[in-house]
Amino acid sequence: MKKLLLVLLLAGLAAVIVWGVLRKNEPPKVAFARAKRQTLVSTLPTNGKVEPFAWQPVRAETSGVVSRVFVEDGQTVPAGALMATISDPTLQGEIEAAQAKVGEARANLNALEAGGKPAEFTEIENNLARARFDLAQAKKTAASLERLVEQHAATQQELDAAREKVQQYELEIAGLDKRRGSLVAPHDVAAARARLADAESAVRLAQQRGALSAVHAPMAGTVYGREIRQGSYVNAGDLIANIGRMDQLRVRVYVDEPELGRVAEGQPVTITWDALPGRQWKGKVEKTPVAIQALGSRQVGEVICAIDNEGRVLIPGTNVNAEIRTAVVDNALVIPKETLRHDAHGDYVFALKGDTIERRAVKKGASSITQVQIVEGLSDSDAIALPADIPLKAGDHVSATM
C-alpha cells in the first residue's frame, strides 16, 4: 500500500512538472486592437483662466477712510454709477479756509476799486470838508480885511496874515486831494485781483479733491474683485474693484510648447468648469501666443480664446478646462493612443504578423484624447498590441486576444 501511494505521488509530481514545462513554453497572451477607419476629431485638452473681455480697474484717487460702499461683487452698474465715497477729515477744513481767503481778497479788491479802504477814504473826505470850510471862512475874513484896510480900519499886517491863512488852507486841500488820488494805484488793483484769483483757485482745488472722494464706475458692467469695505483706509491708487463685461469672456489657455503648432486662430474651443459638471461654453481661438513662458514645470504659450458667457455664470479668475478642436479628419485610419510607442528611432507600433510581434515604424497625423491617426505604416484592420504586463519585443510569439 505504501509503495502504491508513493508511486501515485511521484506520478502526480511528474504531471505537474510536465504541465509547468508545457505552460512555460506556451506563448503569452497579449491584447490587440484593430486599426480602423472613422472620422477623427482632433482635440487639444489643457487648462486656462477666465477674465472679462473688456474691463477696467477702479482705483482710489485720494487717500482717506471709506465712508460708504454702494456696490457688491456680481452687481451690474451703469457707467458713472456711485461705487463708494472716501472721506478726508482735513479736506473740509481746507475748503473753509480757502473760502475765507476768497472773501477777504474780494472785499479788499472791492475797496480798492471803490477808491481805497473805507476808513482811510472817509478820514480824507472829512479832512477835505473841514479844510474847504476853513478856506471859505479865511477867504471871507481876507475880503473883509481888504475893505477895512481901504477904510484905514485895519492894518496891512492883519490882511497879510489873513491872506497867508487862505494859502495854507489851499495847500492843505491840494495835499488831501493828492493823497486821495494816490490811495489806489493801478498796480494795487491788479495785485488785489491776482490775490483773489489765487484764493479762488485754492477753493477749486480743494473742491476737486472733494469730488475725487466720490468713486464712480468708469464703464457699464459687472463689479468683481471688490477690495474695500466700509471703514477701511485707502491710499491714492489702491484698488477699489474691477468692472467688466460678463456677456463675453476671454480665456487665457495654457498650451504646452510642443503642441502649439496645432493651434490656429478661429479654431473652436469648448470650456468646462469643475464647479458645474455637465455645463459647456463655446468659443474660438482669438489670438495665438507670441512668446513662451514658464508655468510651474511646464513651458507654455498663452492662447487667447473668446467665449460667450450665456447667463453670465462664469466669473473672472475661474480656473477652467479647455479643449481646442484643432482638426477634423474624415476617413482617418486610427489606433488607440496607448498603442503608439516611441524611442530614439521615432514612432512605432507592435503589429501582429501570424502569431509573431513585428515592429512597424509609423507616421502619425491628427489625434484626439483617446485616438491617433496613422498616415503611414499601417493598413486597415492591422492588429496592434496594447500595453502589456510583460515586456514585448519584435519576434516574440504571442497568443493574441482581440
C-alpha positions in Angstrom: 0.0 0.0 0.0 2.8 2.4 0.9 4.5 1.6 -2.4 1.3 2.3 -4.3 0.9 5.7 -2.6 4.5 6.6 -3.3 4.0 5.7 -7.0 0.9 7.8 -7.2 2.6 10.8 -5.5 5.6 10.6 -7.9 3.2 10.3 -10.9 1.3 13.5 -9.8 4.6 15.4 -9.3 5.8 14.4 -12.7 2.5 15.5 -14.2 2.8 18.9 -12.5 6.4 19.3 -13.8 5.3 18.4 -17.3 2.4 20.8 -17.2 4.7 23.6 -15.9 7.2 23.0 -18.7 4.4 22.9 -21.3 2.9 26.1 -19.8 6.2 27.8 -19.8 6.7 27.2 -23.5 3.1 28.4 -24.3 3.1 31.9 -25.9 2.0 34.7 -23.6 -1.5 36.2 -24.1 -1.4 39.7 -25.4 -4.4 42.0 -26.1 -4.5 43.6 -29.6 -6.7 46.3 -31.1 -7.6 46.7 -34.8 -6.7 49.8 -36.9 -10.0 51.2 -38.2 -11.4 54.0 -40.4 -13.5 56.7 -38.8 -13.9 60.5 -38.6 -11.4 61.8 -36.2 -12.0 64.9 -34.3 -8.5 66.1 -33.1 -8.6 68.0 -29.8 -6.0 69.5 -27.6 -7.1 69.4 -23.9 -5.5 71.8 -21.5 -6.4 74.4 -18.8 -6.9 78.1 -18.6 -8.2 81.1 -16.6 -11.2 83.3 -17.2 -11.1 87.1 -17.4 -13.6 89.7 -18.8 -13.4 90.5 -22.5 -13.5 94.2 -21.7 -12.7 95.5 -18.2 -11.3 98.4 -16.2 -9.8 98.5 -12.7 -11.3 101.2 -10.4 -8.8 102.9 -8.1 -9.0 105.4 -5.3 -7.9 108.9 -6.5 -7.4 110.3 -3.0 -6.5 108.9 0.4 -8.9 108.6 3.3 -11.4 106.4 5.1 -14.1 104.6 3.1 -17.3 106.1 4.5 -19.8 104.3 2.2 -19.7 101.3 -0.2 -22.6 101.1 -2.7 -21.7 98.0 -4.7 -21.3 94.3 -4.2 -19.4 91.7 -6.3 -21.7 90.5 -9.1 -23.7 93.7 -9.2 -24.4 95.2 -12.6 -23.9 99.0 -12.7 -24.2 101.7 -15.4 -21.3 104.0 -16.4 -20.9 106.8 -13.8 -22.7 104.9 -11.0 -21.5 105.9 -7.5 -19.5 103.0 -6.1 -18.0 104.3 -2.9 -17.2 107.5 -1.0 -13.9 108.3 0.7 -13.8 110.9 3.5 -10.7 113.0 4.4 -11.1 114.8 7.8 -8.8 117.6 6.8 -10.5 118.3 3.5 -13.5 120.3 4.8 -11.2 122.5 6.9 -9.1 123.2 3.8 -12.2 124.2 1.8 -13.5 126.5 4.6 -10.1 128.2 5.0 -9.8 128.7 1.2 -13.3 130.2 1.1 -12.5 132.6 3.9 -9.4 133.8 1.9 -11.6 134.4 -1.1 -14.0 136.5 0.9 -11.1 138.6 2.3 -9.5 139.1 -1.1 -12.8 140.0 -2.7 -13.5 142.6 0.0 -10.1 144.1 -0.5 -10.5 144.3 -4.2 -13.9 146.0 -3.9 -12.4 148.6 -1.6 -9.6 149.4 -4.0 -11.9 149.6 -7.0 -14.1 152.0 -4.9 -11.1 154.3 -4.3 -9.4 152.8 -1.3 -10.0 151.4 2.1 -13.3 152.8 3.6 -11.8 154.1 6.9 -8.9 155.9 5.2 -11.1 157.3 2.4 -13.6 158.6 5.0 -10.8 160.2 7.0 -9.5 162.1 3.9 -13.0 163.2 2.9 -13.7 164.5 6.4 -10.4 166.4 6.4 -11.2 167.9 3.0 -14.6 169.0 4.1 -13.2 170.8 7.1 -10.3 172.3 5.1 -12.8 173.6 2.5 -14.9 175.1 5.2 -11.9 176.7 6.8 -10.8 178.0 3.4 -14.1 179.6 2.8 -14.0 181.3 6.2 -10.4 182.5 5.6 -11.4 184.0 2.2 -14.3 185.9 3.8 -12.0 187.2 6.5 -9.4 188.3 4.0 -12.0 190.0 1.9 -13.4 191.9 4.9 -9.9 193.0 6.0 -9.2 194.3 2.4 -12.2 196.6 2.8 -11.2 197.7 6.3 -7.6 198.4 5.1 -9.1 200.6 2.4 -11.0 202.4 5.1 -8.0 202.5 7.3 -9.9 200.5 9.9 -7.4 197.5 9.8 -3.7 197.2 9.3 -1.9 195.8 6.3 -0.3 193.3 8.7 -3.7 191.8 9.6 -4.6 191.5 5.9 -1.3 189.7 5.1 -1.9 187.2 7.9 -5.5 186.5 6.6 -4.2 186.0 3.0 -1.5 183.7 4.4 -4.2 181.7 6.1 -6.1 181.3 2.8 -2.9 179.9 1.2 -2.4 177.4 4.0 -5.9 176.0 3.5 -5.5 175.8 -0.2 -2.2 173.9 0.2 -3.9 171.6 2.7 -6.8 170.9 0.3 -4.4 170.2 -2.6 -2.4 167.8 -0.4 -5.6 165.9 0.7 -6.7 165.7 -3.0 -3.3 164.3 -3.9 -3.4 161.8 -1.1 -6.9 160.7 -2.0 -5.8 160.2 -5.6 -2.8 158.1 -4.6 -4.9 155.8 -2.3 -5.4 153.3 -5.2 -2.7 152.8 -7.9 -3.4 150.6 -10.9 -0.8 148.1 -9.8 -2.6 147.8 -6.4 -5.8 146.8 -8.1 -4.0 144.3 -10.3 -2.3 142.8 -7.3 -5.6 142.5 -5.5 -7.2 140.8 -8.5 -4.3 138.3 -8.6 -4.7 137.6 -4.9 -8.4 136.9 -5.4 -7.7 134.6 -8.4 -5.2 132.6 -6.2 -7.7 132.3 -3.4 -10.5 131.1 -5.8 -8.0 128.6 -7.4 -7.3 127.2 -3.9 -11.1 126.7 -3.4 -11.4 125.0 -6.7 -8.5 122.6 -6.0 -10.0 121.7 -2.6 -13.4 121.1 -4.1 -11.9 119.0 -6.8 -10.2 116.9 -4.1 -13.6 116.6 -2.5 -15.0 115.4 -5.9 -12.3 112.8 -6.1 -13.6 111.3 -2.8 -16.6 110.0 -4.8 -15.7 106.9 -6.7 -17.7 106.4 -9.9 -17.9 103.5 -12.4 -15.8 104.2 -15.5 -17.9 101.9 -17.7 -21.1 99.9 -17.6 -20.6 96.3 -16.5 -20.4 93.9 -13.6 -18.5 94.5 -10.4 -16.0 91.9 -9.4 -12.9 91.6 -7.2 -14.1 94.3 -4.7 -11.2 95.1 -2.3 -12.7 97.6 0.1 -15.2 97.6 2.9 -16.8 100.4 4.9 -14.4 101.9 7.5 -11.2 100.7 5.8 -8.4 103.2 4.9 -7.2 103.5 1.4 -4.3 105.3 -0.2 -4.5 107.1 -3.6 -4.1 104.4 -6.2 -5.4 101.5 -4.2 -7.8 99.1 -6.0 -11.5 99.6 -5.2 -12.9 97.0 -7.5 -12.9 95.8 -11.1 -15.7 96.3 -13.6 -16.1 94.2 -16.8 -18.5 92.9 -19.4 -19.6 89.4 -18.4 -21.7 88.5 -21.5 -18.5 87.7 -23.3 -15.3 86.5 -21.7 -11.7 85.9 -22.6 -10.0 82.7 -21.5 -6.2 82.5 -21.3 -5.5 78.9 -22.3 -2.1 77.5 -21.5 -0.8 75.2 -24.3 2.4 73.2 -23.9 5.2 74.3 -26.3 5.3 71.0 -28.4 1.5 71.3 -29.1 1.5 75.0 -30.2 2.0 74.1 -33.8 -1.5 72.6 -33.8 -3.2 75.8 -32.7 -4.5 78.4 -35.1 -6.8 81.4 -34.9 -10.5 80.6 -35.4 -10.4 77.0 -34.1 -13.4 76.1 -32.0 -12.9 75.9 -28.2 -15.0 74.2 -25.6 -14.8 75.3 -21.9 -15.9 73.3 -18.9 -15.8 74.2 -15.2 -15.4 71.6 -12.5 -17.8 73.5 -10.3 -20.6 73.0 -12.8 -20.3 69.5 -14.2 -22.2 69.0 -17.5 -22.1 72.7 -18.5 -20.1 73.8 -21.6 -19.2 77.2 -23.0 -18.4 77.6 -26.7 -15.9 80.0 -28.3 -13.0 80.2 -30.6 -9.2 80.9 -30.6 -8.8 84.7 -30.9 -5.0 85.0 -30.7 -2.0 82.7 -30.7 1.0 83.3 -28.4 3.9 85.5 -29.3 6.2 84.2 -26.5 6.8 81.1 -24.4 6.7 81.3 -20.6 7.2 79.1 -17.6 4.1 77.8 -15.8 5.3 75.6 -12.9 7.4 72.9 -14.5 5.7 73.5 -17.9 6.8 75.7 -20.8 3.6 77.1 -22.3 2.2 79.7 -24.7 -0.9 81.7 -23.8 -3.6 81.1 -26.3 -6.4 83.8 -26.0 -9.9 82.4 -26.6 -13.1 84.4 -26.8 -16.2 82.6 -25.4 -19.9 83.5 -24.9 -21.0 83.5 -21.3 -24.7 82.8 -21.5 -26.4 83.6 -18.2 -23.2 85.2 -17.0 -22.4 82.1 -14.9 -18.6 82.0 -15.4 -16.8 84.6 -13.3 -13.4 86.2 -13.7 -10.5 84.4 -12.1 -12.1 81.0 -12.5 -9.7 78.1 -13.4 -11.4 76.1 -16.2 -10.7 73.2 -18.5 -10.3 73.9 -22.2 -10.5 71.7 -25.3 -9.4 73.2 -28.6 -10.6 71.4 -31.7 -7.5 71.5 -33.9 -8.7 69.4 -36.9 -11.5 67.1 -38.2 -10.2 64.3 -40.4 -12.7 62.2 -42.4 -12.0 58.5 -43.1 -8.9 58.6 -40.9 -7.0 55.3 -40.1 -6.9 55.4 -36.3 -5.5 53.3 -33.5 -5.8 53.7 -29.7 -3.4 56.3 -28.4 -1.8 54.0 -25.9 -0.6 51.6 -28.7 1.7 54.2 -30.1 5.3 53.8 -28.9 8.3 56.0 -29.3 12.1 55.7 -29.0 15.2 57.2 -30.4 14.3 56.0 -33.9 10.9 57.6 -33.8 7.2 56.4 -33.6 6.4 52.7 -34.0 3.9 50.1 -33.0 4.0 46.3 -32.4 1.8 44.8 -35.1 0.7 41.1 -35.3 2.0 39.0 -38.1 0.7 35.5 -37.8 1.5 34.7 -34.1 4.6 36.9 -34.0 5.1 40.5 -33.0 6.5 42.8 -35.7 7.9 46.3 -35.2 6.3 48.8 -37.6 7.6 52.3 -38.0 4.6 54.7 -38.4 3.9 58.3 -39.1 1.2 59.9 -37.0 -1.3 62.6 -38.0 -4.0 64.2 -36.0 -5.1 62.9 -32.6 -7.8 63.1 -30.1 -7.8 62.4 -26.4 -8.0 58.6 -27.0 -7.0 58.0 -30.6 -4.3 58.9 -33.1 -4.3 58.9 -36.9 -1.7 56.9 -38.7 -0.9 58.2 -42.1 2.0 55.8 -42.9 3.0 52.3 -41.8 -0.4 50.5 -41.2 -3.3 49.2 -43.2 -6.9 48.7 -42.4 -7.6 46.0 -39.8 -4.0 45.6 -38.8 -3.8 44.3 -35.2 -1.8 46.5 -32.9 -0.5 45.4 -29.5 -2.0 47.2 -26.5 0.3 47.8 -23.4 1.0 44.5 -21.6 2.2 43.5 -18.2 5.2 41.7 -19.8 7.9 43.4 -21.9 7.4 42.9 -25.6 10.0 42.9 -28.5 10.0 42.2 -32.2 10.0 38.5 -32.9 8.1 37.4 -29.8 5.5 34.7 -30.3 2.2 35.6 -28.7 -1.3 34.4 -28.2 -3.4 37.3 -29.5 -6.7 38.3 -27.9 -8.9 41.0 -29.5 
